[in-house]
Amino acid sequence: MTKSLSDIYTTLPEARDPGAATADAVAKADFNARHWSSPVAGPLKPGSPAHKKAVADMFRDTFNPYKPSVIEWPELDAETLHRVTSLPIWDIAVQTEGKARLRMAAYARLIDDPDMKDALSRNAWEENRHKEVLSKMVEAYGIPLASEPPYIEPRDVEWAYMVTGFSECVDSFFAFGLFAIAQKSAFFPPALIDTFEPVMQEECRHILLFANWLAWHRATMPWWKRPWFEARVLGVWFFLLYERLGMVTTFDADGNRHEQDNNFTVNGTKEVADVDVKLRDMIDICLIENERRFSGYDPRLLRPRLAPNLARIIRFFLPRTPNSASLESQPGAA
């Protein structure tokens, strides 16, 4: 019997009771979520059984059963609460996770390979957990949201999955830097930063999975399907550019026009820090954080490369800013 999409993204066989978590168990799970290597020696060639199994094992073994399920939302003072509630991201963040869980589950249902099906199903479950985390935060801090539009199963499942996957690869690269800036600037309390840290690391795992799925999918598809597939990949990138230029209009469940900043991860530094971070400095931070987030995983697994490589090219043409304000000089900088 074919599972419904909600069954896929709400069910995980080994899910544990968050209430039973001990401090040691949470710390161990958090460490394991950031460090993994395959015991198999030699190269992990995309398309090979060893590569496919390593990808699935990585995603299963690095699953964190506790965080971010164990959440104690810190009490915020009035100024910090205003900073949080005024960020122009919450509507799109909640809705993005809602669409992501549906798209991941829809694609997982199509896959016949049991290893990749398991990995994509777990990804869908984690996207659903992210949505629940955001929804609980919104409720805890009284953040007003537009009514959510209905989440409709995509007609073109592979296209929708690739749109979400490539979008996460770009957004996560800049989000890693933005999160580090928020942490070093002490613009938000450490307790709130610590609460979202596991979510950021899960996004790293998600795009690591996507990059290796993409390589596996390309390597295992018949040669005569490759041209059409590559054309679709190019089409996805054009769509994402179209979306980032603000040409996509969305509406909430009540039919009201919905305007959000789709580029917040790129241009949101002023929203998360009191210091003006120049673009070149922002790129440097993103590159450092991107490398740090991936450093604990087996280097034989492929990493998303387009966003970091484009960032390096842009950085090459940017002027140095020796007199720009440094996060390291700010109070509370780590």
Secondary structure, DSSP 8 states (H G I E B T S, - for coil): ----HHHHHH--TT---GGG--HHHHHHHHHHTT-B--S--S---TTSHHHHHHHHHHHHHT--SSTTTS-------HHHHHHHHT-TTHHHHHHHHHHHHHHHHHHHHH---HHHHHHHHHHHHHHHHHHHHHHHHHHHHT------------SSHHHHHHHHHHHHHHHHHHHHHHHHHHHHHT-S-HHHHHHHHHHHHHHHHHHHHHHHHHHHHHHHS-GGGHHHHHHHHHHHHHHHHHHHTT---EE-TTS-EE---TTHHHH-HHHH-SS---HHHHHHHHHHHHHHHHTTB-TTS----HHHHHHHHHHHTS---TTS--GGGSTT--
